[in-house]
Amino acid sequence: MQKILVIASFADSIIGFRGDLLKAMKDQGKDVHVAAPDYTEEQKHALQDLGVTPHSYALQRTGLNPIKDTKSLISLYQVIKQVKPEQTLAYTIKPVIYGAIAARLAGVRNVYSMITGLGYVFTQQLTAKQKLLHQIVCTLYKVGLGFSKGVFFQNPDDAELFISKSLVAKSKTTLINGSGINLQRFPELALPEMDSDKPELHFLLIARLLKDKGVAEYAEAAKQLKAQGYSCVFHLAGWIDDNPSAISQQDLDSWIDQDLIEYHGRVSDVIGLIQQCHLYVLPSYREGTPRTVLEAMSCARAIITTDAPGCRETVVNNQNGYLIKPKSADSLTTALTRYLEQPELVKQHGLASRQYAEQRYDVNRVNQQILNVMNGVD
C-alpha cells in the first residue's frame, strides 16, 4: 500500500478544503497521513474517521523567524522520517518550502507541491524591508520547488510569475482549477425573496479580514450605497489574525457602529450564510482560486470579484457576475448598483454560476487530475 503524507499549515481547513482529496486518495488504496500544527482533538477524530492518520509539527504560520522556521524544518523532518511516505504533497507557503526540503533530506523522491496563493509579499506595495523579505521568500521557493517533482498551480498568472522568476521549471508545472468544489455538498439554493417594488439585496463576503481581501473596499462600497439611499445589507464573515495585512479591530468596530456591515464573526455554517444572501462579493487583490467564490457559485449565486489573478477565472463578465478593478471601492459600487437597479440579473447570473461550477470546478475532476500526475498517468 502506497503511503502518502499531505502537509498543511492550518488544521482547521483540512477537512473543508482537502477532505474530498483525502477521500479520493483513500479510494485509490493509499495509506494517507496528514501533518499540520495545532490540532484539536475534534480535528484529529474527524481525520481518523476518514481513515487518515494525523501528525503534529511545529509551525509559526506568518513571518520569517530563522530560529522558529528551523524548528519547523526539523519538526517536519522528524514526522517524515517517522511516517516514511513514498510521496508528499504540501500546500501553502511554509509547508511547500520546508516540506519539500525536509522530504528530500529524509530521502523522499516523489515530492509534490501546490501553490494555493502567494501571500502579502506578492500582493502589497512593499517597503524596503518587505522587498528584502520578498527576495528571501523567492529564494526559499526556488530551493523548495527545486526539490519538487511536480508543482500544481491554481491559476495561470501564478504559474507564469513563478516561471518568469525562475522559481520553478515549466516542465514541472500543472494547472488545475483551484481546489474544486463538491457540487452535492454545496447544492443550488433558492434565492431569498425580494419585494418587487423596492427590492432589498443582501451581499456577502467571507474571508480572513485582510486588507488584500478587499475588506476595506467592501465597507466603503456599503457607505456609498447607503448614502445614496439604496436598500441593501452587507454581510461580512471572517476573523482578524496575525497576518501583517490584517485590518485593525478599530476599523471593524467602526464599520459595525456605522451600520455599514452586519458582522457574523467566524462561521462554520457557510451554506447558511450563502442561503441568506443574493450574491457573493470578493474584492481580493490576488488569490490562488478563491474557495468561497466556488462555494457561492455552486449554490447558484452571482459573483462580483476582481479582474486579478485567481479571481478573474471564476467570472464571465455579465454572464455569471462582474469583474471589477482591484483596490477600487468605486468600481465595486458600480457593479453592485447594476444588481440593485436590475434585480432580475441576480437569478440569471446565479444560475449561470451554478452551470459554470458544474462545467469547470467539479472537485472529482480536479482531484483526478492531481492524482493522475502523482500516479504518473498521462
N, C-alpha and C positions, 0 to 999 in steps of 0.2 A: 504493500500500500504506500503510494507516494505521500510524503509528508510535506506540508506547506505551512509557512509562517507568514501571516499578514501583520504588518507593523503599522500601528496607528498612533496619533498624538492625543486623542480625545476619546476616552472610553465611552462617554455618553452618546456619541454619534455612531458607534459601530453597528448596532442593530439597525437603526434607522437608515443609515447611509450605505452600509455594506452587508446587511443581513441577507439580501437576495443573492449576492455574490458568494457569500459563505455557504449558503444552501446549495448553490449550483456546484461549488467545489465538492461538497459532501456527496451530491448526486453522482458525481464522476468517480466516487470511490476514494477521494483523497482524505488523508488524516489531517484535519485542519486545526491550526493553532493560531491564536491572536495575541500579540504583545501590545500593551498600552499602559500608560501611567494611571494611577489613582482610580482603580476600580472600586465601585461599591459592591457589596455582597449581592445586591439585586442584579447588577450588571453581569457579574460572574455567573450567577444562576441562569440568566437569560441566555448567555452563550453556551453554557453547559446543556441547556435544554435543546439547543440546536445540534448538539453533538460536537461542539467546538471547545477546545481546551484554552482557557485564558492564562496569560502570564503577565506579570507586572514588571515594569522597568522604570528607572528614574528619568524624569524629563522636566525641564523648565520650558514651557511651550513658547514663550516670547523672549526676545532679546538674545544677545550673544554674550555668554559668560564663559571664558575659556575653562575655568575650573568645573563649573556645573555641566558644561557640554562634554567635557572629557569624561565626567562621571556617567553621563548618558551613554556615551560610546562604549565605555567599559561595561555598563549595566546591560546594554543590548547584546554585546559580545557574549556575556555570560549566559543570557537567555538562549541565544542561538546555539552556543556550544551544548547547552542542556537539551534543547529540543532536537538538534541535529536534522534540520529540514533539508530536503533536496532543492526546494525553491523558497524564495522570499518575495513578497510583494509589499512595498511600502508606499504610503501616500501622505501628503502634506510635507512641508519643507524639512523639518528636522528629521523625521523618520526616513525620508528619502535620502538625505545626505548621510546621516550617521548609521542608518540601517544598512545602506549599501556598503559602506566602509567596514562596518562590523561583520557583515555577512561574508565579505571576501576574506577578511582576517581570520574568520572561523572556517574558511575552506569551502563556502557555498559558491558554486559556479553559476547557478541559474538565479540571478538576482534581477528582479523587475521593479520598476518604479512608476508611480502615477502622479503626474503634475495636476493637482486639482485647483490651483490658484497660486498667485505669485507673492502675495503679502504686500505690506505697505511700502517696502523699499522699492517696489516696482510701480506703485500707483501714485505716490505723492511727489510734490516738488521737494527735492531733497536739499537739506543743509549740507555744509561741508563735511560734518561728522557723519551724516547719513549716507553721503556719497561714498565715504570710506567703507561704511557698513555694506552698501550695495556691492562694492568690489569684493569684499570678503565673502558675501553670500554667493556671488557668481563663481568665485574660485572654489568654494566648497561644493557648489553644484557640479562644477566641472569634474572634480575629483570623484564625487559620489556617482554621478551618471556615467563616468568613465568605467566604473566597476559594474554597471548595469548591462545586462544582456539585451533588455528591451525597455523602452520608456513610452508610456501611454500619455497622450495629451488630450485634453477635453475640448480644445478649440484650436483652429489653425493659427491664430495670431500668436499664442504662446509657443507653439511648435516652431514657427518661423523666427520668433525672437531668440529662442534658445539655440537654434541652428546658426543664426546670423552672428551670435556672440561666441560661437564655437564651444558652447556648453555641452552639446550632445551631437553625435554624428547622425545625419539624416537617416542613414540606413537602420538605425536602432528605433526610430520613432514609429508609433502607430496612433492615428487619430481616431478617437471614439466619441460618441455623442453623450458626453457627460457621464454621470453615474447611472443614467437611465431612470425610469420610473415604473413602479408596479401599478399597472393600469387597473387591476382589480382592487388593490388597497386604496387607491385614490379614484373612485368612480365619478362619473359625470353627475354633478349635483344641480338640482333646480336652483334658480336664482331667487333671492328674496323678492317679495312682491314690491312693486313700485306704484305710487299714486300717479295715474295718467295725467292729472292736471299739473301737479308740481312734484316731480319725482325727486326723492332724496336718495342719493347714491352713497354707498359705503365703499371706501377704498381700504386696502390692506397692504401693509409692509411688514414682513417678518425677517429679522436679521439681527446679528450682533450689532450693537449700537455703536458703529464705527463711522467716522467721517467719510471714509471711502465707500461706504454702502449708500451714500446719498441721503442719510437720515436728516441732515440739516436742510437740504433742498426740499425734502418731503414736508417738513414743518413750515418752511417758507411758502410753499405752494398752498398749504392749508390756510395760512394767514392771508394770502392774496385772494383766494376764492371766497373765504368767509367775509372778507372786507367788501367784496363785490356783491354779496347777498345771495350767493348760491347755497342751496340746501345740500350739504354733504357732511359725511363723517369720515375722519381719517383715523383708522385703526393702526396701532403700532404694537408689535410684539417683539421681544428680544431682551438682551441684558447687556450691561456695561461690564467689560472685562479689563484686563491689564494691558491690552494692546496699546501701543503708542498712538494709534489712530482713533482711540475711543473718544466719544463725545463726553462732555462733563455731566455730572449729576445735576449741576446747576442749570444747564441748558434744558435737560429733560424735564426738570421740575417747572421751569419757566413755560415750556410748551403745554404742560398739563394745566398749570394755573391759568393760562390764557385761553384754555378750552380749544386749543388748536388740534390736539390729538386725544384719542381715547387709548390709554396705555394699558396693555394686558400683561406686562411683565414677560417672564419666560414661560412658554406654554408647551405642553406635551400634546395637546389635542389640536394639531394643526388643521385637520379636516373641519373641526367645529368652527374655527375662525373663518376658514375659506367659505363655509356654508353661509355665514352671516353677511358676506361681502359680495359686491357686484363685479369688482375687478381687482386685479393684483398689480402692485407697483413695486419696482425695484430700480431706483436711480443710481445703481452702483457704478463706480469708476472702472472696474475691471473684475472679471470672475474667471473661474475655470469653466464651468457651466453651472448656473445657479440652481441648486436643488429646489428651493422654494418656488421658483418660477415653473419648473417642471411639474411640481405638485399641483399648483394652481391651474396649469394648462390641462392636466389630466382630469381635473374637476370641472372643466369647461368654463374657465374664467378668461376674459380678455386680459391682455398683458400690456403694461406700459413699462418699458425698460430702456436702457441707454444704447446708443449706437457705439458700443465699446466692446473690446474683446470678451468673448464668452457670453455676453448678453445678446448681441445682435443676431446670433444664430437662432434664437428662440422665437423671433418675431418676424413675420412677413408683413411689412408696413401696410396698414389699412386693411389687413385681412384678419389677423387674429390679435391685433393691437397696434401700438405705435412705438416707434423708436424716437428717442429724444436726445438732445445734446447732453453729454456728461457735464456735471457740475453746473447745471443751469436750471434754477428754480422756475424761470420764465418759460423755458421750453416744456417743463413738466406741467406747469399751469395751463399752457395752451392745449396740450394733449388731453388733460383731464376735462377741460372746458368742452372739448368736442363731444365727450360722452354725456356731459350734463345737458348740452343743447340738442344732442341726438341720442337719446337713451335707447332707441331701437338698436343701436350698434352694440350695446352691451351683450345681448343674447347672440347676435350674429357673429361677433368676434369670438365669443366664448365657445360656441360650437366649433368654429374653425380651430381654436386652440386644442380642443379635445382630439380632433381629427389629426392635427399636426403631431400631437403627442403619440397617437397610435402609430402613425407612419414612421416616425423618426426616433422616438425615445423609449420604446418598449424595453424594459430592463432585461428581459430574457435575451433579446438580440444583442444588447450591449455586453452583457456578461458572457455570452457565447463567443463574441469577438475577442474579449480579453483572454478567455480560457483557450481559444484556438491558438493564439500567439504563444501562450505559455506552454501549450502542449505540442508546439511545433507543427500545427496543422495549417496549411495554406488556405 
